[in-house]
Amino acid sequence: MKIVLTGGGTGGHVIPLIAVARKIKEKNSDAEFMFFGPEGKFEKKFMEAEGIAIKHIISGKMRRYFSILNFVDFFKIPIGVVQALWSLLWFMPDAIFSKGGCATLPVVIAGWVYRIPILIHESDANPGMANSILAKFSTRVAISYPSAENYFPAEQVVITGSPLRDDINQGDKENARKFFSLTESKKTIFVWGGSQGAKPINDKILEILPELLRKYQVVHQVGEKNFEEVVKRAGELGIKNGREGYYALSFIGEELKDILAVSDLVISRAGSSSISEIAANSKPAIIIPIDKSANNHQRMNAYSIAKIGGCVVLEENNLGEHMLLAKIDEIMNNEEIRNKLSTNIKAFYHPDAASRIADGIVGMIK
């Protein structure tokens, strides 16, 4: 059994591919995988760790605003389709699993030409342009949010939730306390900007960091490109990284589960995978969606969870330092609020998502 995985650009695209591949491997030991997608650090890091071969496929970006790059990227897509046709001819998989996004366009189109069964996963409440197009070439569509169901043909779509690693809610608090030099006497806040970090959130946290550290401990994932700036600015405030209850790090891998386990509050972007991982750990959360995300999907994600009382949403462009600090204190000082948020966000966790998607892929082959 041969299966192509395609997606990429962020950890939120790559990690679900791994989660589903592991489930398929558990049930079909002869399964062979190959990743088709962009040349990036996330793809390389995670696929190599799983022993999955990589084929780099060119793809352009689909922008909803005017840019001269739209004309350049338009020609990258057909080049990528030719690349994918050639690579698929040699590997010739039994099925393709696509996590969505522009990076998957050439692979899915080429797979459709060869009549290879294709399953795509849409993780957001409001589907992106790429998946809206790719659904026309796909056999099945798995979705995370019920609201996305209206955007795809009824005979194709099934609600599965977001596929996560099995151990994402099996973290060890003591491992995290030891690694990050945390104490049990103070509550811990995890600031999480996604796999690439979030500079607007970093800036707001730095503005209130001295006040935060008087009451709480902070583990702050800042993104590789922001790391040096954040450490420097914290130092100018008299706060050394790794000391005094503050730990900034550029990227988070397997230690994510331990950080989530020890956290009393998570401040996060509104990526579907991030929200699902918070939900799996039943953590109170302040969600700050990207101000201008593609198709407004982060705001839709955030408010879908807020609607069931599962998180507090703060808009990035209205994020004054006093508002953020006041909201943090309100949640941290009120056990009833924390319990309510923890209970309600759990409804978004679908522990069988990866298994159900794996079964769907194998079922297409059979």
WOZI-V932084 format. One line per field, one symbol per residue. phi: phi as a letter, one per 40 degrees, with the letter a starting at -180 (. if undefined). A space follows every 50 residues. Layout:
phi = ???
This chain:
phi = .bbcbaihhaccccccccdcdccccccacccbbacbiccacccccccccc gbcbbcbcacbcbcbcaccccccdccccccccdcdccccccfccabbbcg gcccdcccccccdcfcdbbbbbcbcbdcccccccdcbbcbbbbcbdcccc cbddcccacbgccbcdccbbcbdcdcccccfcbccbcbbbbbcgcbgadd cdcccccbddcdccbbbbbbcbgccbcccccccccccgbccgbfgbbcbc abbccdccccccccabbacbccccccccccbfbdabbbcdcbcdgfcccc dcccccccgcabbbcdcbcccccccccccdcccbcccccccccccdcccb ccdccccdcccccccc
